[in-house]
Amino acid sequence: ARQAFLLTRHFFVKCACSVVRGLSFRFGLSTMSEEGESGAKSDSEAPKPGYHRVVTDMHFVNISIKTYEKKTGGGFPREEYFAYRIVSILTSEEIPEGEAAATHTLDETKKKRQEVWRRYSEFEILWNFLCTVYPYVVVPPLPEKAIKGSSGLLNKITFSGEDSDFLIKRQHALEIFLVRLSRHPVLCQSYWFHQFLENIGWREAVQRTGYLQKSDMLLKTLSLLSKQKGDQRFHDVREYAEELEAVFKSLLEIREKVNESVKAVYKIHTNYGRVFSEWSEIEDTIGTALQVTGGSMDSYADSVEMYLDEEESRYYMPLKEYLAYCESLRGMVKRHDILEKRLERAESALSTKSETKATVQREV
């Protein structure tokens, strides 16, 4: 019964994750293609702000976070933090898609390797920047600053940032975040994403683009939003994200209960091991066999940590990421509502000024 349940759970998890990936990519791609077409037409008419710069002549080959290191800031008092070493490889050569990519050999002379150290707060700035500058895109979710696991699974992870298990898990999660960005059809071309992977003074440079003023303007508009129903397509996306979020939360709750049951079974074997060990002390003929059996029971009980760690990497962490994608979908819809409200106010202001102009012309 347990095996059947695990197989069923695995099937539903794969289906749900495929749906999220498909919706995220398809929605972001189709929206951006429409935006790209309109943007291409207006490029010659008016220059884009600095934060809209793109890189079209370099393509990502690989991106990874190799290690982390404890560093000390230059302020007073000196701040200690952990930074992550990001290594990215790009090429100026066009990379084929589909099956041709597997057999294609890239020209080594056209490759570019770059390396930079980034702390978590800089990842936060990058994520906020992309959400502000690309309000019509489903931006991949940023991993939590403190990774919270299910009951009894990640409780050993501390929130002080000093635990090596925590740092390794966050390193892996941040690497997945960067890979998602590098494979996004639009975000991968952001000039400031490329600078994030290369320029040491990226933080100061990106703040000079003025994106913070745009972010503040979006937040001010957010307070003016009404509860009136807008574009039906975005309303459907919001409902879908909420339903999918409920499904993922249910899966995580079920998984937590299963893990608790498994831990209870392993704990029983710990008691069996102690019983067999004590029994071996009063038996002469089968004492050795009982001792070996008790040791086997103890080894089996100790293997629960390995089992739970494997379950965590295979199911829990991916499910947490896709659960966060639901929030990314809602965030994109919220940004659309803000832009819609700004358009509505601009049209109202334009109408008022047009009427004023007409009145003045009549008087003249």
QUIQUIMO-V442045 format. One record per residue. N is the residue number from 1. RES is the residue in one letter. SS is DSSP state (a for helix, b for strand, c for the rest). PSI is psi in degrees with one decimal (none if undefined). OMEGA is omega in radians with two decimals (* if undefined). Layout:
N_RES_SS_PSI_OMEGA, N_RES_SS_PSI_OMEGA
This chain:
1_A_c_-40.5_3.13, 2_R_a_-41.6_3.14, 3_Q_a_-40.2_3.12, 4_A_a_-39.9_3.13, 5_F_a_-43.0_-3.14, 6_L_a_-40.6_3.11, 7_L_a_-42.1_3.12, 8_T_a_-43.1_3.14, 9_R_a_-44.0_-3.13, 10_H_a_-39.7_3.13, 11_F_a_-47.4_-3.12, 12_F_a_-36.8_3.12, 13_V_a_-44.8_-3.14, 14_K_a_-41.7_3.13, 15_C_a_-47.0_-3.10, 16_A_a_-41.7_-3.13, 17_C_a_-37.9_3.11, 18_S_a_-39.5_3.12, 19_V_a_-44.1_-3.13, 20_V_a_-45.7_3.14, 21_R_a_-43.5_-3.13, 22_G_a_-45.9_-3.13, 23_L_a_-43.8_-3.10, 24_S_a_-47.8_-3.10, 25_F_a_-45.7_-3.07, 26_R_a_-44.5_-3.11, 27_F_a_-44.3_3.13, 28_G_a_-40.2_-3.10, 29_L_a_-47.2_-3.10, 30_S_a_-40.8_3.14, 31_T_a_-41.5_-3.09, 32_M_a_-32.1_3.12, 33_S_a_-39.5_3.10, 34_E_a_-42.5_-3.13, 35_E_a_-38.1_-3.12, 36_G_a_-39.9_3.14, 37_E_a_-46.0_-3.14, 38_S_a_-34.5_3.14, 39_G_a_-37.5_-3.12, 40_A_a_-34.7_-3.13, 41_K_a_-29.7_-3.04, 42_S_a_-4.3_-3.11, 43_D_c_-40.5_-3.09, 44_S_c_-16.8_-3.08, 45_E_c_-41.1_-3.10, 46_A_c_137.6_3.13, 47_P_c_145.1_3.12, 48_K_c_154.3_3.06, 49_P_c_162.9_-3.09, 50_G_a_-30.9_-3.08, 51_Y_a_-5.0_3.11, 52_H_a_8.4_-3.13, 53_R_c_143.9_-3.10, 54_V_b_159.3_3.07, 55_V_c_115.2_-3.08, 56_T_c_-7.5_-3.07, 57_D_c_3.2_3.10, 58_M_c_139.3_-3.08, 59_H_b_141.5_-3.08, 60_F_b_131.0_3.03, 61_V_b_-45.0_-3.13, 62_N_b_149.0_3.07, 63_I_b_134.0_-3.08, 64_S_b_159.5_3.02, 65_I_b_112.5_-2.98, 66_K_b_-40.3_-3.08, 67_T_b_177.3_3.04, 68_Y_b_160.5_-3.10, 69_E_b_142.4_3.11, 70_K_b_126.6_-3.09, 71_K_b_166.0_-3.14, 72_T_b_129.1_3.13, 73_G_c_169.2_-3.07, 74_G_c_0.8_-3.12, 75_G_c_-173.8_3.08, 76_F_c_125.0_-0.04, 77_P_c_154.5_-3.08, 78_R_c_129.0_-3.10, 79_E_c_132.9_3.07, 80_E_b_137.0_-3.13, 81_Y_b_167.1_3.09, 82_F_b_133.2_3.11, 83_A_b_154.3_-3.08, 84_Y_b_134.7_-3.12, 85_R_b_112.2_-3.10, 86_I_b_126.8_3.09, 87_V_b_124.2_3.13, 88_S_b_144.6_3.11, 89_I_b_124.9_-3.14, 90_L_b_165.1_3.10, 91_T_b_148.0_3.07, 92_S_c_-2.5_3.14, 93_E_c_143.5_3.08, 94_E_c_129.9_-3.13, 95_I_c_121.2_-3.14, 96_P_c_157.2_-3.13, 97_E_c_163.8_3.08, 98_G_c_-146.7_-3.06, 99_E_c_-27.1_-3.13, 100_A_a_-26.4_-3.12, 101_A_a_-31.1_-3.10, 102_A_a_-31.9_-3.09, 103_T_a_-5.7_-3.09, 104_H_c_135.1_3.10, 105_T_c_123.3_-3.10, 106_L_c_145.8_3.09, 107_D_c_118.1_-3.08, 108_E_a_-29.4_-3.10, 109_T_a_-16.7_-3.13, 110_K_a_0.9_3.14, 111_K_b_152.0_3.11, 112_K_b_123.9_3.12, 113_R_b_131.9_3.12, 114_Q_b_151.3_-3.05, 115_E_b_141.3_-3.13, 116_V_b_154.1_3.06, 117_W_b_133.1_3.11, 118_R_b_141.2_3.04, 119_R_b_169.2_-3.02, 120_Y_a_-38.1_-3.11, 121_S_a_-28.9_3.10, 122_E_a_-32.1_3.01, 123_F_a_-39.2_3.11, 124_E_a_-42.3_3.12, 125_I_a_-44.3_3.13, 126_L_a_-45.2_-3.11, 127_W_a_-45.6_3.12, 128_N_a_-38.2_3.12, 129_F_a_-47.5_-3.11, 130_L_a_-40.0_3.11, 131_C_a_-34.7_-3.11, 132_T_a_-44.4_-3.05, 133_V_a_-29.9_3.14, 134_Y_c_69.6_-3.08, 135_P_c_-15.5_-3.09, 136_Y_c_7.8_-3.08, 137_V_c_143.6_3.02, 138_V_c_95.0_-3.10, 139_V_c_130.7_3.11, 140_P_c_141.1_-3.09, 141_P_c_144.3_3.07, 142_L_c_133.6_3.10, 143_P_c_151.7_3.14, 144_E_c_148.7_3.11, 145_K_c_-37.5_3.03, 146_A_c_116.1_-3.09, 147_I_c_120.2_-3.13, 148_K_c_125.7_-3.12, 149_G_c_178.1_3.10, 150_S_c_165.8_-3.06, 151_S_c_128.1_3.07, 152_G_c_1.5_-3.07, 153_L_c_-49.3_-3.13, 154_L_c_18.9_3.14, 155_N_c_-22.1_-3.14, 156_K_c_-14.3_3.14, 157_I_c_125.7_3.14, 158_T_c_166.9_-3.13, 159_F_c_9.4_-3.13, 160_S_c_-12.5_-3.12, 161_G_c_3.2_-3.11, 162_E_c_-12.9_-3.06, 163_D_c_128.5_-3.09, 164_S_a_-36.1_3.11, 165_D_a_-43.6_3.13, 166_F_a_-45.3_-3.09, 167_L_a_-37.7_3.12, 168_I_a_-42.1_3.13, 169_K_a_-40.9_3.12, 170_R_a_-35.6_3.07, 171_Q_a_-45.3_3.13, 172_H_a_-41.9_-3.13, 173_A_a_-39.9_3.12, 174_L_a_-34.4_3.09, 175_E_a_-42.5_3.09, 176_I_a_-40.1_3.11, 177_F_a_-45.4_-3.14, 178_L_a_-38.1_3.11, 179_V_a_-41.3_3.10, 180_R_a_-42.6_3.13, 181_L_a_-42.1_-3.08, 182_S_a_-20.4_3.14, 183_R_a_-1.8_3.12, 184_H_c_134.4_-3.06, 185_P_c_-19.9_-3.10, 186_V_c_-49.7_-3.07, 187_L_a_-28.4_-3.13, 188_C_a_-17.2_-3.13, 189_Q_a_-2.6_-3.14, 190_S_b_125.4_3.12, 191_Y_a_-37.1_-3.07, 192_W_a_-22.8_2.99, 193_F_a_-41.5_3.08, 194_H_a_-40.1_3.11, 195_Q_a_-34.6_3.09, 196_F_a_-34.1_-3.09, 197_L_c_0.2_-3.02, 198_E_c_-45.7_-2.96, 199_N_c_124.3_-3.14, 200_I_c_-37.7_-3.12, 201_G_c_30.1_-3.07, 202_W_a_-42.2_-3.06, 203_R_a_-49.2_-3.12, 204_E_a_-37.9_-3.10, 205_A_a_-42.4_-3.09, 206_V_a_-30.0_3.11, 207_Q_a_-23.1_3.11, 208_R_c_-6.6_-3.14, 209_T_c_-18.5_-3.13, 210_G_c_12.6_-3.12, 211_Y_a_-25.7_-3.14, 212_L_a_-36.4_3.09, 213_Q_a_-38.7_3.10, 214_K_a_-39.2_3.11, 215_S_a_-42.4_3.11, 216_D_a_-37.6_3.14, 217_M_a_-38.5_3.10, 218_L_a_-39.4_-3.14, 219_L_a_-37.7_3.11, 220_K_a_-38.1_3.12, 221_T_a_-30.7_-3.12, 222_L_a_-36.2_-3.12, 223_S_c_-15.6_-3.12, 224_L_c_-0.9_-3.10, 225_L_c_139.5_3.07, 226_S_c_171.7_-3.14, 227_K_c_12.9_3.12, 228_Q_c_145.7_-3.10, 229_K_c_125.8_-3.12, 230_G_c_-133.2_-3.13, 231_D_c_126.6_-3.07, 232_Q_a_-34.8_-3.13, 233_R_a_-44.4_-3.13, 234_F_a_-31.3_3.06, 235_H_a_-40.9_3.12, 236_D_a_-39.1_3.12, 237_V_a_-41.7_3.12, 238_R_a_-45.3_3.14, 239_E_a_-40.6_3.12, 240_Y_a_-43.9_3.14, 241_A_a_-40.2_-3.14, 242_E_a_-40.8_3.12, 243_E_a_-42.7_-3.14, 244_L_a_-37.7_3.10, 245_E_a_-40.6_3.11, 246_A_a_-38.8_3.12, 247_V_a_-46.4_-3.13, 248_F_a_-40.6_3.12, 249_K_a_-38.2_3.09, 250_S_a_-41.9_3.11, 251_L_a_-41.4_3.14, 252_L_a_-37.5_3.10, 253_E_a_-42.5_3.11, 254_I_a_-43.4_-3.14, 255_R_a_-38.1_3.12, 256_E_a_-41.3_3.12, 257_K_a_-39.3_3.11, 258_V_a_-42.7_3.14, 259_N_a_-37.4_3.09, 260_E_a_-39.8_3.11, 261_S_a_-41.9_3.13, 262_V_a_-42.6_3.12, 263_K_a_-36.8_3.12, 264_A_a_-40.1_3.12, 265_V_a_-44.9_3.13, 266_Y_a_-36.8_3.13, 267_K_a_-37.2_3.09, 268_I_a_-39.1_3.13, 269_H_a_-26.1_3.03, 270_T_a_-41.4_3.09, 271_N_a_-40.2_3.09, 272_Y_a_-41.7_-3.14, 273_G_a_-41.1_3.13, 274_R_a_-39.4_3.14, 275_V_a_-46.7_-3.14, 276_F_a_-37.3_3.13, 277_S_a_-42.5_3.11, 278_E_a_-35.1_3.13, 279_W_a_-37.0_-3.09, 280_S_a_-23.6_-3.11, 281_E_c_-18.5_-3.11, 282_I_c_3.7_3.11, 283_E_c_136.7_3.14, 284_D_c_-48.3_-3.04, 285_T_c_-39.2_-3.08, 286_I_c_16.9_-3.10, 287_G_a_-42.9_-3.13, 288_T_a_-43.9_3.14, 289_A_a_-40.4_3.12, 290_L_a_-39.1_3.12, 291_Q_a_-42.1_3.11, 292_V_a_-41.3_3.12, 293_T_a_-43.0_3.11, 294_G_a_-40.5_3.10, 295_G_a_-37.4_3.11, 296_S_a_-39.8_3.10, 297_M_a_-41.4_3.12, 298_D_a_-41.5_3.13, 299_S_a_-41.1_3.13, 300_Y_a_-42.0_3.14, 301_A_a_-36.3_-3.13, 302_D_a_-20.3_-3.10, 303_S_c_-1.5_-3.12, 304_V_a_-35.3_3.14, 305_E_a_-40.9_3.12, 306_M_a_-41.1_-3.14, 307_Y_a_-45.1_-3.11, 308_L_a_-36.2_3.09, 309_D_a_-39.9_3.11, 310_E_a_-41.8_3.10, 311_E_a_-36.9_-3.12, 312_E_a_-47.6_-3.10, 313_S_a_-32.1_-3.07, 314_R_a_-33.0_-3.02, 315_Y_a_-52.3_-2.95, 316_Y_a_-52.7_-3.08, 317_M_a_-44.0_3.06, 318_P_a_-40.1_3.12, 319_L_a_-38.6_3.10, 320_K_a_-38.8_3.14, 321_E_a_-45.3_-3.13, 322_Y_a_-29.2_3.03, 323_L_a_-39.4_3.10, 324_A_a_-28.6_3.09, 325_Y_a_-30.1_3.08, 326_C_a_-41.2_3.10, 327_E_a_-34.8_3.09, 328_S_a_-39.0_3.09, 329_L_a_-45.8_3.13, 330_R_a_-36.3_3.10, 331_G_a_-39.8_3.10, 332_M_a_-40.9_3.12, 333_V_a_-40.0_3.13, 334_K_a_-41.0_3.11, 335_R_a_-35.3_3.07, 336_H_a_-42.2_3.12, 337_D_a_-38.7_3.13, 338_I_a_-46.5_3.14, 339_L_a_-37.2_3.12, 340_E_a_-40.4_3.12, 341_K_a_-40.8_3.11, 342_R_a_-39.9_3.10, 343_L_a_-40.5_3.13, 344_E_a_-43.1_3.13, 345_R_a_-37.3_3.12, 346_A_a_-40.7_3.11, 347_E_a_-37.7_3.11, 348_S_a_-43.3_3.13, 349_A_a_-39.0_3.12, 350_L_a_-40.6_3.13, 351_S_a_-42.3_3.13, 352_T_a_-43.9_-3.13, 353_K_a_-33.8_3.10, 354_S_a_-40.5_3.10, 355_E_a_-40.5_3.11, 356_T_a_-41.9_3.12, 357_K_a_-44.6_-3.14, 358_A_a_-39.2_3.12, 359_T_a_-44.2_-3.14, 360_V_a_-41.5_3.14, 361_Q_a_-37.3_3.11, 362_R_a_-39.3_-3.12, 363_E_a_-34.5_3.13, 364_V_c_none_*
